[in-house]
Amino acid sequence: MRRFTSVQDLIDGPGLDAALIDALEFARHPWINTELGRRKTVGLLFMNPSLRTRMSTQKAATLMGAETIILNAGSDSWTLETRDGVVMDGAATEHIKEAAGVMGRYCDVLGLRTFASLTDRQADYQEDILEKFIRYSGVPVVSLESATRHPLQSFADLITIEQMKRVARPKVVLTWAPHPKALPQAVANSFVEWMSHANVDLVVTHPHGYELAPEFVGGVTVTNDQDSALAGADFVYAKNWSAYEPYGQILSKDTSWTITEEKMLLTNRAQFMHCLPARRNMIVSDGVLDGPHSIVLQQAANRVVSAQTVLYYLLKGLQ
């Protein structure tokens, strides 16, 4: 496997079922493959802030026996120009072609975290920066989040559901929740994409105007009635995202969509999920987030597992 940017890379590689089996084995025995990354270097470039992704991927590399080099674009490195054919007479000091190429000479595997501009939908959904990084680095690349997807998070979500489910095919609800800032659709897009390939009954619920891109929600049950969506749910995943059209806009901050203890009573004793960081008492109430059915810390722990599994496949491909 030479890249990891979406669930399709696992489907085309080892297969999603096989990857899930391997991930559950890494969750039980994290130190079982410490030699694969020996004398290998994993480089991680962050173009926006990170807590879980940074720490979990670095720990995953350590568990595989690899060294890590971590850079923050613009503070630990030169500011990068990502457009082609421009006169570089502005703030950007180095072009992504050279930066990616140099990192590929120093590292055996590279990770890149980008973020949606929320101003140019076409550019964001083309994933131009991620694809250029893959093209010019010359080494395997893992997406640490991109403009449209967060595959390591979604893989961790799938692992968590597999570990915590009480029925063979649980009902999983992705619900929009209010937020004071405009956020990308990446986590929501990715979660829907992964759950569409999983053994779950997926329902997506959001207010009018917050429809996700058609390529992600085709064939998925979608409703604007949150209460009906929550009825009988086994897992509730709350997440904010901005509008796909008009792109990047906040259309509502309707706090009636906040997940509360009362909302959770509509479910089948559902377990609550969120990728974190979560705005307390806006995305979700204190009572739910601190309650016995909150599994957000289990999700966060599984970020190490998803990263370790992906690095296993990328490093194995170098042998």
N, C-alpha and C positions, 0 to 999 in steps of 0.2 A: 504494500500500500504506500503510495507516494504523497497522498494528501488526505486531509480530513477537514472538510468544510460543511458537510451535511450528512444526514443519515444515509444517503445514497452511497457514500464512500464505503460504509460498512456493509451495505447490501451487496455492492459490487465486489467487495473484498472477501472477508471471512464469512459474511452472512450475518444478519442481525441476531438471529437466535444463537449462533456460535459466539458472537461478541458478548452477548448477555451472559452466557455461561462462563466465559472467561472473566468477565467483570465480577461476577458473584464469587468466583474463586479468588480473585485479587482482594475482594472485600474481606474474605475469610482469612486469607494468608498473604498479606501485603508484601512480605519479604521473600517470596518464592522465586523471584527471577532477578536477583541483584547483579548478575554477571552480564546480562544482555547489553546494558548501557555502559559497561566498563570501557574507559578510554574514549568515550563519546561525549560530545558537548551539545547541549540543548540551549539555543538562544531564544530569548523571549523579548519581543518588542511591543511596548504598550503605547498606543496613541491616545488613550484616555485612562482615567483612574481605575484602579482595581484593588480589591481585597481578596475575595475568594479565588478568583482566577489566578492571580499572581502566586498566592501562597500554595494553593492546591497543585498547580502545575509544577512548581519548583519542588514540592515534596514528592510528587509522583516521579519526577526525574531522578531524585535521590533514591527512591525505592528501587528504581531500575539500575542504579549504580552509575548514573550519568552526572556530569557536572553541568551547572547552569550559568549562563550569563544573562543578566536582565538589564534592559535599557528602557528609559522613558523618552520617547521621541520629543525633541525640543528642549529637554533639560539635560538628559544624559547624552544626547547626541545632537548633531546639527538638525535644524529644522528642515523638513523634507518637502520637496516639490514633487507632486504626484502627476501633474499634467504633462502631456507630451507636446513638443513643438513650441514651448513658450520661451520667451526671453527672461532669463532668471535675474531680473533686476529688482526683485522685491525682497521680502523677508526670508524666503526659503533659501537655504545655503547649499543643499545637496539634493540631487535628484534621486528618486526611489530606485532607478536603474542601478546606480553605483552603490547606494546604501544596501540594497538587497543582495547585490552581487558580492559585496565585501563580506556581509554577514554569512553568506553561503560558503565563503572560503574559510571562515573561522569556526563555523558550527556544522554539525552533522544533521541536525533537525532544527527547524525554526518554527516559532509560534508568533502569531501576529494578532493583536487586538486593535480593531478599528471601531468606529462609531458612526452612525448615520448622521448626515448633515441636517436632515429634516427640512431641507430647503429645495433640493433637486432630487426628485423621486427617481428619475431615470438613471442618474449617476449612482445613486445609492443602490438601486436594485440590479444594476449591472455589476456591482461588486468590483469596480475597477481597481481600487487599491489592493485588495486581497489578490486578485488575479495577476496583477503586475508583480506583486511580491513573489507569488508562486513561479511566475515565468522567469524572473531575473535572478532569483536566488540559486537555482540549480540543485536544491536539496529538498527533501520532504518538508511539507509545511502543514501545521495544524492551526486551524482558526480558533483563537481564544475569545472570540465574538467578532462579528462583522456587522455591516450595516443592516443586513436582513435576517441573520440567523445567529443563534448561540448554541452550537451543537454540543459542546462539552456539558453545558447546563442541561440540555434536553436528554442527553445520554444519562446523566446523573439522575434526572427525574424518572426516567424509565427504570433504572436500577432500583431506585427507592420504591417505586410502585410494585415492582416484582418482589421486593423484600417484605413489604408491608401489607400486601393485599390479603383479604380474607375470603374472597371468592375467586374462581378461576378467571372470570371475565368481568372485572369491576367497571362500574360506571364512573367515568372521569369527567369532571366539569372544569373547563377553563372559563373563568369569569373576569370580565373587565372590572376594574375598581378605580376610584378617583385618585388623582395625584395633582399637586400644585404645578408641576412642570411638564412640558412636552417630552415624552419618552419615545424611543423607536419601537417599531413593531417586532424587533428581532426575536425576543424571547417568546412572544406569542406565536409568531410564524413558525419558529423552530419546534416549539412544543406540539403544535398541531401537526406538523409534518412527521414528527417521530411517533406520536400517538396514532396517526393514521396507519402506521405499519405495525402497531403493537396489538396485543390481544386484549383490547379494552373497548368499551362503548363510550365514545367521545362526544361531548356536547359543548359547544362554544356559545357563550351568552354575553351580550354587550348592548349598550344603548344604540338607538338609531344613529347612524353616521360613523360608527366605529368598525365598519366592515373591514376585514383583513383582505389582503391581495387574493384574487381568485385562484391563483396557482397553488395557494396553501390550503384553502378551505373547500376546494371542490370535492363534493361528495360527503362533506361533514355536516352533521346536524347543527344548525345555528338558530338561535332564538333571541328575541329582545326581551323575553320574560324571564328574569333571573330566578324568580321563585319557582317556576315550573321546571327550569333547568336543574335547580338544586335538589328537587324532589327525588329521593332515593339514591342520591350520589354516594359513592364510596370514597372518592377523593375530590377535594375542592382546591383548585389552583387559582389563586387570585393574582392578577397582574394588570397594571395599567399599560396602555399604549395610546399614542396619538393617532389622529385620523390618517387613513391612507389617502383619502380625498375629501376635502382639501388637505394636501399632504403636510404632515407634521403639525397640524393645528390641534388645539384643545377646544373641543366643542361643548364640553360639559365637565363640571366638577361635582356632579350629583352624588351627594354622600348617602343617598338611599341605596347605592350600590356597594357601600362598605360592607365587608363580611363581619357580621356580628354573631354573638351567641344565639340570638333569635333566628338568624338566617341558617345557622348550622343545625338547628333543630328540625329543619325541613329535610335534612339528609338522612342517610342510613348510617348514623354515627360516623360521618365522614371524617377522614384525616385531612388536615389542612396543610397546603403546600404553598410555598413562595420562594422565589429564587434569591431573595434578599439583595440589597437592603430594603426593608419594608417600612413605609411611613405608618407608624402606629396611630390608630384611631382615625385613619383616613383610608388606607388600603384595607386594614384589618384592625379589629378592636383588640385592646390589651387582653381581654378575657379569652379570645380565641387563640391569639399568638402565644400566650403563656399557659394555655390550657392543656389538658392531657392528650388531646387529639392533634396537637400541632407537631408536625414532623419536619419542620424547616431546618433544624440542626442535623437531622439525619440526611436530608438533601445536601446540605453543605458539606458534610463529611464525605458523601459520595462523589463530590467534585474531584477528590483525590483519586477515587476508583475509576471514574470515567477517563480522566487524564492518563492514569497509569495504563489502562487498557489500550488506549489509542497510541500512546508512546510505545507500547509493546509491539504493536503491528508496524509502526513506522520504523522502529529500530530493527525489527526482525527483517524488514525488507532491505536493510543495508548489508545483511550477511552475504 
